[in-house]
């Protein structure tokens, strides 16, 4: 038995010594192929999920490379991962910040990934209930967009499907309506027209006074019921039907025009006052400016979605190039013929006032005077200008 063990041990030692000579290269092939096949089957999404470090508000990544060390993105698990509807998009043609003659009028633009423009419905003229199918990412804007489906069986094309600016908290399955064409008949029993349709009491007789009082109370009750049924995020209403203090977005400046104000991510306006016996209402914009807008103009209820967008961090310069943002060079690093701050010895702009590459003042230099302080009728709709300087610092 002992000799057998010794023989086996010696034989094993002999085989181990001869293993490099006896083993062909093919013996490693199954192991390598097996490992590579496992690696090929791993999807990119699985790798990305393995590196994600989620927080309450933002998504951060394990710093396995310098490009994702400082990368920070808002958490938006409700965003639809697929592609948009093709017929609601248009190919984006870029010009690199150049005008029709080929001169650069907007600096630091050019390149970037190919994009398609999403056709957004800023008019919201189709009445009735629209279902929110999904929330999508839009590469052309900071806010998210929502895909709507019109319940009207007779609607086709863009009337059946449309994109709108998504409001904060909007999710798939919600319902939105547009009252731009007016309040439907019998939508609220007892409501007639607008907020200002209250009848003043007449002093002819006690009976007529009592009837007018009852009509006014019924009208106010109908108005309250109307507000409870229509003041929902995503609904479109005329400004005269929106109560004071309501947060709004996508505000139009013409009764038949599209919504053009307050459309970026996280922005909102607020209706602060309604003028008595006037066609105008006062709206505070995101900059702090208060201006008059016609009461027949429309706005969307709520705050624009993706409010955490401004706190994102791209993480690397290449990600900015993907977005079409080109590098920015300091003026003092240029030559004198390229920038007013250029030239000289050392880091100095020679006691010059800070100016742009075209020579006009920057860093707070006021180049126009809008509103009441400016030229006559330059912007007569501005009630109060946006805060500037010390006033802005005090408000912050």
PALUM-961595 format. One record per residue (C-alpha): residue in three letters; x, y, z. Coordinates in steps of 0.1 Angstrom, whole numbers, m for minus. Example, Ala and Ser with C-alpha at 12.3 -4.5 7.8 and 13.67 -1.06 7.14 Angstrom:
REM residues 2
code=ALA, c1=123, c2=m45, c3=78
code=SER, c1=137, c2=m11, c3=71
This chain:
REM residues 396
code=UNK, c1=0, c2=0, c3=0
code=UNK, c1=28, c2=24, c3=9
code=UNK, c1=47, c2=17, c3=m23
code=UNK, c1=15, c2=23, c3=m43
code=UNK, c1=10, c2=56, c3=m26
code=UNK, c1=46, c2=65, c3=m32
code=UNK, c1=44, c2=55, c3=m68
code=UNK, c1=12, c2=75, c3=m73
code=UNK, c1=28, c2=105, c3=m57
code=UNK, c1=59, c2=103, c3=m78
code=UNK, c1=38, c2=98, c3=m109
code=UNK, c1=18, c2=129, c3=m100
code=UNK, c1=50, c2=149, c3=m95
code=UNK, c1=63, c2=137, c3=m128
code=UNK, c1=31, c2=147, c3=m146
code=UNK, c1=32, c2=181, c3=m130
code=UNK, c1=67, c2=187, c3=m142
code=UNK, c1=58, c2=176, c3=m177
code=UNK, c1=25, c2=195, c3=m177
code=UNK, c1=37, c2=226, c3=m196
code=UNK, c1=51, c2=203, c3=m223
code=UNK, c1=22, c2=180, c3=m225
code=UNK, c1=m6, c2=206, c3=m223
code=UNK, c1=m14, c2=221, c3=m257
code=UNK, c1=m27, c2=256, c3=m261
code=UNK, c1=m61, c2=242, c3=m269
code=UNK, c1=m66, c2=232, c3=m233
code=UNK, c1=m70, c2=268, c3=m223
code=UNK, c1=m95, c2=276, c3=m251
code=UNK, c1=m127, c2=263, c3=m235
code=UNK, c1=m120, c2=283, c3=m203
code=UNK, c1=m113, c2=315, c3=m222
code=UNK, c1=m142, c2=311, c3=m245
code=UNK, c1=m165, c2=304, c3=m216
code=UNK, c1=m154, c2=336, c3=m198
code=UNK, c1=m157, c2=357, c3=m229
code=UNK, c1=m191, c2=344, c3=m237
code=UNK, c1=m203, c2=354, c3=m202
code=UNK, c1=m189, c2=388, c3=m207
code=UNK, c1=m206, c2=392, c3=m241
code=UNK, c1=m239, c2=383, c3=m226
code=UNK, c1=m237, c2=411, c3=m200
code=UNK, c1=m258, c2=440, c3=m213
code=UNK, c1=m246, c2=476, c3=m210
code=UNK, c1=m276, c2=485, c3=m189
code=UNK, c1=m266, c2=458, c3=m164
code=UNK, c1=m231, c2=473, c3=m162
code=UNK, c1=m245, c2=508, c3=m157
code=UNK, c1=m269, c2=496, c3=m130
code=UNK, c1=m240, c2=479, c3=m112
code=UNK, c1=m221, c2=513, c3=m110
code=UNK, c1=m250, c2=534, c3=m100
code=UNK, c1=m251, c2=549, c3=m65
code=UNK, c1=m286, c2=562, c3=m61
code=UNK, c1=m296, c2=589, c3=m36
code=UNK, c1=m329, c2=604, c3=m27
code=UNK, c1=m328, c2=631, c3=m55
code=UNK, c1=m299, c2=625, c3=m77
code=UNK, c1=m281, c2=595, c3=m94
code=UNK, c1=m244, c2=593, c3=m88
code=UNK, c1=m219, c2=568, c3=m100
code=UNK, c1=m190, c2=548, c3=m86
code=UNK, c1=m158, c2=568, c3=m97
code=UNK, c1=m142, c2=540, c3=m118
code=UNK, c1=m133, c2=567, c3=m144
code=UNK, c1=m127, c2=605, c3=m142
code=UNK, c1=m156, c2=611, c3=m165
code=UNK, c1=m182, c2=598, c3=m141
code=UNK, c1=m166, c2=608, c3=m108
code=UNK, c1=m185, c2=641, c3=m107
code=UNK, c1=m214, c2=630, c3=m129
code=UNK, c1=m248, c2=637, c3=m113
code=UNK, c1=m282, c2=633, c3=m128
code=UNK, c1=m317, c2=639, c3=m114
code=UNK, c1=m336, c2=607, c3=m106
code=UNK, c1=m364, c2=603, c3=m132
code=UNK, c1=m376, c2=567, c3=m131
code=UNK, c1=m409, c2=576, c3=m147
code=UNK, c1=m393, c2=587, c3=m180
code=UNK, c1=m402, c2=565, c3=m210
code=UNK, c1=m370, c2=547, c3=m222
code=UNK, c1=m382, c2=543, c3=m259
code=UNK, c1=m382, c2=565, c3=m289
code=UNK, c1=m408, c2=593, c3=m296
code=UNK, c1=m436, c2=592, c3=m321
code=UNK, c1=m420, c2=596, c3=m355
code=UNK, c1=m447, c2=618, c3=m371
code=UNK, c1=m445, c2=642, c3=m342
code=UNK, c1=m408, c2=650, c3=m348
code=UNK, c1=m389, c2=670, c3=m373
code=UNK, c1=m352, c2=667, c3=m383
code=UNK, c1=m331, c2=694, c3=m366
code=UNK, c1=m308, c2=713, c3=m390
code=UNK, c1=m279, c2=729, c3=m372
code=UNK, c1=m260, c2=760, c3=m382
code=UNK, c1=m233, c2=761, c3=m355
code=UNK, c1=m243, c2=796, c3=m343
code=UNK, c1=m238, c2=812, c3=m377
code=UNK, c1=m262, c2=835, c3=m396
code=UNK, c1=m271, c2=834, c3=m433
code=UNK, c1=m238, c2=849, c3=m443
code=UNK, c1=m217, c2=824, c3=m424
code=UNK, c1=m206, c2=847, c3=m396
code=UNK, c1=m207, c2=834, c3=m359
code=UNK, c1=m234, c2=854, c3=m341
code=UNK, c1=m237, c2=830, c3=m311
code=UNK, c1=m205, c2=817, c3=m298
code=UNK, c1=m197, c2=783, c3=m282
code=UNK, c1=m222, c2=763, c3=m304
code=UNK, c1=m215, c2=735, c3=m328
code=UNK, c1=m213, c2=698, c3=m332
code=UNK, c1=m232, c2=675, c3=m309
code=UNK, c1=m253, c2=644, c3=m314
code=UNK, c1=m280, c2=642, c3=m340
code=UNK, c1=m314, c2=653, c3=m327
code=UNK, c1=m350, c2=655, c3=m338
code=UNK, c1=m372, c2=683, c3=m328
code=UNK, c1=m404, c2=673, c3=m309
code=UNK, c1=m434, c2=692, c3=m322
code=UNK, c1=m450, c2=706, c3=m290
code=UNK, c1=m486, c2=717, c3=m290
code=UNK, c1=m484, c2=752, c3=m274
code=UNK, c1=m519, c2=762, c3=m286
code=UNK, c1=m540, c2=734, c3=m268
code=UNK, c1=m571, c2=742, c3=m289
code=UNK, c1=m586, c2=707, c3=m288
code=UNK, c1=m612, c2=704, c3=m260
code=UNK, c1=m622, c2=673, c3=m241
code=UNK, c1=m603, c2=649, c3=m219
code=UNK, c1=m568, c2=639, c3=m230
code=UNK, c1=m550, c2=609, c3=m214
code=UNK, c1=m513, c2=612, c3=m205
code=UNK, c1=m498, c2=581, c3=m221
code=UNK, c1=m462, c2=586, c3=m210
code=UNK, c1=m436, c2=612, c3=m199
code=UNK, c1=m406, c2=615, c3=m223
code=UNK, c1=m372, c2=631, c3=m225
code=UNK, c1=m368, c2=659, c3=m249
code=UNK, c1=m332, c2=667, c3=m261
code=UNK, c1=m342, c2=701, c3=m273
code=UNK, c1=m354, c2=715, c3=m239
code=UNK, c1=m347, c2=712, c3=m202
code=UNK, c1=m383, c2=702, c3=m193
code=UNK, c1=m399, c2=669, c3=m199
code=UNK, c1=m427, c2=664, c3=m223
code=UNK, c1=m459, c2=644, c3=m221
code=UNK, c1=m476, c2=624, c3=m248
code=UNK, c1=m514, c2=630, c3=m249
code=UNK, c1=m541, c2=608, c3=m264
code=UNK, c1=m574, c2=624, c3=m274
code=UNK, c1=m605, c2=604, c3=m264
code=UNK, c1=m625, c2=618, c3=m293
code=UNK, c1=m629, c2=590, c3=m318
code=UNK, c1=m633, c2=614, c3=m347
code=UNK, c1=m598, c2=629, c3=m340
code=UNK, c1=m570, c2=619, c3=m363
code=UNK, c1=m533, c2=627, c3=m367
code=UNK, c1=m519, c2=655, c3=m346
code=UNK, c1=m554, c2=660, c3=m331
code=UNK, c1=m553, c2=624, c3=m318
code=UNK, c1=m517, c2=624, c3=m305
code=UNK, c1=m498, c2=655, c3=m293
code=UNK, c1=m469, c2=665, c3=m271
code=UNK, c1=m472, c2=691, c3=m243
code=UNK, c1=m448, c2=705, c3=m217
code=UNK, c1=m452, c2=682, c3=m187
code=UNK, c1=m460, c2=698, c3=m153
code=UNK, c1=m445, c2=688, c3=m120
code=UNK, c1=m460, c2=656, c3=m107
code=UNK, c1=m476, c2=646, c3=m140
code=UNK, c1=m475, c2=608, c3=m146
code=UNK, c1=m488, c2=583, c3=m171
code=UNK, c1=m525, c2=577, c3=m166
code=UNK, c1=m534, c2=613, c3=m156
code=UNK, c1=m561, c2=632, c3=m174
code=UNK, c1=m558, c2=668, c3=m186
code=UNK, c1=m582, c2=692, c3=m204
code=UNK, c1=m581, c2=724, c3=m223
code=UNK, c1=m607, c2=751, c3=m218
code=UNK, c1=m592, c2=775, c3=m243
code=UNK, c1=m624, c2=774, c3=m264
code=UNK, c1=m644, c2=783, c3=m233
code=UNK, c1=m663, c2=764, c3=m207
code=UNK, c1=m687, c2=738, c3=m222
code=UNK, c1=m724, c2=742, c3=m218
code=UNK, c1=m738, c2=726, c3=m186
code=UNK, c1=m702, c2=718, c3=m175
code=UNK, c1=m711, c2=736, c3=m142
code=UNK, c1=m748, c2=743, c3=m135
code=UNK, c1=m754, c2=780, c3=m129
code=UNK, c1=m721, c2=793, c3=m144
code=UNK, c1=m724, c2=819, c3=m170
code=UNK, c1=m694, c2=832, c3=m189
code=UNK, c1=m667, c2=847, c3=m167
code=UNK, c1=m658, c2=858, c3=m132
code=UNK, c1=m670, c2=893, c3=m138
code=UNK, c1=m705, c2=884, c3=m149
code=UNK, c1=m720, c2=891, c3=m114
code=UNK, c1=m750, c2=913, c3=m115
code=UNK, c1=m751, c2=944, c3=m94
code=UNK, c1=m781, c2=947, c3=m71
code=UNK, c1=m808, c2=970, c3=m84
code=UNK, c1=m825, c2=994, c3=m60
code=UNK, c1=m859, c2=993, c3=m78
code=UNK, c1=m876, c2=970, c3=m53
code=UNK, c1=m869, c2=946, c3=m25
code=UNK, c1=m880, c2=917, c3=m46
code=UNK, c1=m855, c2=925, c3=m74
code=UNK, c1=m827, c2=931, c3=m48
code=UNK, c1=m834, c2=897, c3=m33
code=UNK, c1=m834, c2=880, c3=m68
code=UNK, c1=m801, c2=897, c3=m77
code=UNK, c1=m785, c2=886, c3=m44
code=UNK, c1=m796, c2=850, c3=m49
code=UNK, c1=m783, c2=851, c3=m85
code=UNK, c1=m749, c2=865, c3=m73
code=UNK, c1=m746, c2=839, c3=m46
code=UNK, c1=m755, c2=811, c3=m71
code=UNK, c1=m729, c2=826, c3=m95
code=UNK, c1=m702, c2=826, c3=m68
code=UNK, c1=m711, c2=790, c3=m58
code=UNK, c1=m709, c2=780, c3=m95
code=UNK, c1=m675, c2=797, c3=m98
code=UNK, c1=m661, c2=779, c3=m68
code=UNK, c1=m674, c2=746, c3=m82
code=UNK, c1=m658, c2=754, c3=m116
code=UNK, c1=m624, c2=762, c3=m100
code=UNK, c1=m625, c2=729, c3=m81
code=UNK, c1=m632, c2=710, c3=m113
code=UNK, c1=m608, c2=728, c3=m136
code=UNK, c1=m578, c2=739, c3=m114
code=UNK, c1=m557, c2=708, c3=m119
code=UNK, c1=m521, c2=706, c3=m130
code=UNK, c1=m518, c2=704, c3=m168
code=UNK, c1=m552, c2=720, c3=m176
code=UNK, c1=m554, c2=751, c3=m197
code=UNK, c1=m576, c2=780, c3=m186
code=UNK, c1=m580, c2=817, c3=m195
code=UNK, c1=m563, c2=839, c3=m170
code=UNK, c1=m596, c2=856, c3=m160
code=UNK, c1=m609, c2=822, c3=m147
code=UNK, c1=m577, c2=815, c3=m126
code=UNK, c1=m578, c2=828, c3=m90
code=UNK, c1=m552, c2=850, c3=m75
code=UNK, c1=m521, c2=832, c3=m62
code=UNK, c1=m522, c2=802, c3=m86
code=UNK, c1=m490, c2=789, c3=m100
code=UNK, c1=m490, c2=788, c3=m138
code=UNK, c1=m467, c2=781, c3=m168
code=UNK, c1=m467, c2=783, c3=m206
code=UNK, c1=m484, c2=817, c3=m206
code=UNK, c1=m496, c2=833, c3=m239
code=UNK, c1=m495, c2=870, c3=m246
code=UNK, c1=m522, c2=870, c3=m272
code=UNK, c1=m557, c2=855, c3=m268
code=UNK, c1=m552, c2=834, c3=m300
code=UNK, c1=m515, c2=829, c3=m297
code=UNK, c1=m493, c2=801, c3=m284
code=UNK, c1=m479, c2=799, c3=m248
code=UNK, c1=m444, c2=815, c3=m250
code=UNK, c1=m436, c2=825, c3=m214
code=UNK, c1=m424, c2=802, c3=m185
code=UNK, c1=m415, c2=770, c3=m203
code=UNK, c1=m381, c2=760, c3=m190
code=UNK, c1=m375, c2=732, c3=m164
code=UNK, c1=m387, c2=741, c3=m129
code=UNK, c1=m399, c2=776, c3=m138
code=UNK, c1=m433, c2=790, c3=m128
code=UNK, c1=m453, c2=822, c3=m129
code=UNK, c1=m479, c2=834, c3=m104
code=UNK, c1=m511, c2=854, c3=m110
code=UNK, c1=m508, c2=881, c3=m83
code=UNK, c1=m538, c2=905, c3=m91
code=UNK, c1=m568, c2=910, c3=m112
code=UNK, c1=m576, c2=946, c3=m121
code=UNK, c1=m612, c2=957, c3=m114
code=UNK, c1=m632, c2=967, c3=m145
code=UNK, c1=m602, c2=960, c3=m167
code=UNK, c1=m592, c2=934, c3=m193
code=UNK, c1=m558, c2=928, c3=m177
code=UNK, c1=m544, c2=906, c3=m149
code=UNK, c1=m510, c2=909, c3=m132
code=UNK, c1=m486, c2=880, c3=m136
code=UNK, c1=m453, c2=876, c3=m118
code=UNK, c1=m427, c2=859, c3=m140
code=UNK, c1=m398, c2=838, c3=m130
code=UNK, c1=m373, c2=867, c3=m131
code=UNK, c1=m395, c2=886, c3=m106
code=UNK, c1=m409, c2=910, c3=m131
code=UNK, c1=m446, c2=918, c3=m128
code=UNK, c1=m464, c2=925, c3=m160
code=UNK, c1=m500, c2=930, c3=m173
code=UNK, c1=m514, c2=902, c3=m195
code=UNK, c1=m548, c2=902, c3=m211
code=UNK, c1=m574, c2=882, c3=m192
code=UNK, c1=m584, c2=863, c3=m223
code=UNK, c1=m549, c2=848, c3=m227
code=UNK, c1=m544, c2=813, c3=m215
code=UNK, c1=m520, c2=795, c3=m193
code=UNK, c1=m513, c2=760, c3=m180
code=UNK, c1=m519, c2=752, c3=m143
code=UNK, c1=m489, c2=741, c3=m123
code=UNK, c1=m451, c2=742, c3=m123
code=UNK, c1=m429, c2=730, c3=m152
code=UNK, c1=m414, c2=695, c3=m146
code=UNK, c1=m378, c2=685, c3=m140
code=UNK, c1=m370, c2=712, c3=m114
code=UNK, c1=m337, c2=695, c3=m104
code=UNK, c1=m323, c2=699, c3=m139
code=UNK, c1=m303, c2=731, c3=m130
code=UNK, c1=m284, c2=711, c3=m103
code=UNK, c1=m271, c2=684, c3=m126
code=UNK, c1=m234, c2=680, c3=m133
code=UNK, c1=m222, c2=669, c3=m167
code=UNK, c1=m190, c2=654, c3=m153
code=UNK, c1=m167, c2=659, c3=m182
code=UNK, c1=m161, c2=681, c3=m212
code=UNK, c1=m170, c2=654, c3=m237
code=UNK, c1=m206, c2=653, c3=m224
code=UNK, c1=m209, c2=690, c3=m231
code=UNK, c1=m197, c2=684, c3=m267
code=UNK, c1=m224, c2=658, c3=m271
code=UNK, c1=m249, c2=685, c3=m263
code=UNK, c1=m235, c2=709, c3=m289
code=UNK, c1=m216, c2=731, c3=m264
code=UNK, c1=m181, c2=741, c3=m277
code=UNK, c1=m152, c2=752, c3=m254
code=UNK, c1=m150, c2=787, c3=m239
code=UNK, c1=m117, c2=805, c3=m240
code=UNK, c1=m109, c2=834, c3=m217
code=UNK, c1=m104, c2=868, c3=m234
code=UNK, c1=m71, c2=874, c3=m215
code=UNK, c1=m57, c2=842, c3=m230
code=UNK, c1=m62, c2=855, c3=m265
code=UNK, c1=m42, c2=878, c3=m287
code=UNK, c1=m49, c2=915, c3=m289
code=UNK, c1=m64, c2=912, c3=m323
code=UNK, c1=m89, c2=885, c3=m311
code=UNK, c1=m103, c2=901, c3=m280
code=UNK, c1=m102, c2=935, c3=m262
code=UNK, c1=m87, c2=918, c3=m231
code=UNK, c1=m60, c2=900, c3=m251
code=UNK, c1=m23, c2=908, c3=m255
code=UNK, c1=1, c2=923, c3=m230
code=UNK, c1=25, c2=906, c3=m206
code=UNK, c1=11, c2=885, c3=m179
code=UNK, c1=m25, c2=880, c3=m168
code=UNK, c1=m38, c2=915, c3=m172
code=UNK, c1=m64, c2=933, c3=m193
code=UNK, c1=m47, c2=967, c3=m187
code=UNK, c1=m73, c2=982, c3=m164
code=UNK, c1=m100, c2=980, c3=m190
code=UNK, c1=m137, c2=976, c3=m181
code=UNK, c1=m149, c2=940, c3=m188
code=UNK, c1=m163, c2=938, c3=m222
code=UNK, c1=m173, c2=910, c3=m246
code=UNK, c1=m155, c2=900, c3=m277
code=UNK, c1=m175, c2=926, c3=m297
code=UNK, c1=m167, c2=954, c3=m272
code=UNK, c1=m200, c2=960, c3=m254
code=UNK, c1=m200, c2=960, c3=m216
code=UNK, c1=m206, c2=929, c3=m196
code=UNK, c1=m208, c2=919, c3=m160
code=UNK, c1=m237, c2=940, c3=m150
code=UNK, c1=m235, c2=968, c3=m175
code=UNK, c1=m270, c2=978, c3=m185
code=UNK, c1=m276, c2=981, c3=m222
code=UNK, c1=m313, c2=987, c3=m223
code=UNK, c1=m340, c2=1002, c3=m201
code=UNK, c1=m372, c2=983, c3=m204
code=UNK, c1=m404, c2=991, c3=m185
code=UNK, c1=m414, c2=1024, c3=m168
code=UNK, c1=m378, c2=1036, c3=m165
code=UNK, c1=m370, c2=1032, c3=m202
code=UNK, c1=m381, c2=1051, c3=m233
code=UNK, c1=m417, c2=1061, c3=m237
code=UNK, c1=m439, c2=1031, c3=m244
code=UNK, c1=m409, c2=1008, c3=m246
code=UNK, c1=m428, c2=982, c3=m226
code=UNK, c1=m459, c2=997, c3=m211
code=UNK, c1=m471, c2=963, c3=m199
code=UNK, c1=m444, c2=960, c3=m172
code=UNK, c1=m459, c2=969, c3=m138
code=UNK, c1=m427, c2=963, c3=m118
code=UNK, c1=m392, c2=955, c3=m132
code=UNK, c1=m373, c2=925, c3=m121
code=UNK, c1=m350, c2=930, c3=m91
code=UNK, c1=m314, c2=940, c3=m99
code=UNK, c1=m283, c2=946, c3=m79
code=UNK, c1=m288, c2=951, c3=m42
code=UNK, c1=m325, c2=946, c3=m45
code=UNK, c1=m319, c2=912, c3=m60
code=UNK, c1=m294, c2=903, c3=m33
code=UNK, c1=m319, c2=913, c3=m6
code=UNK, c1=m346, c2=892, c3=m21
code=UNK, c1=m323, c2=862, c3=m24
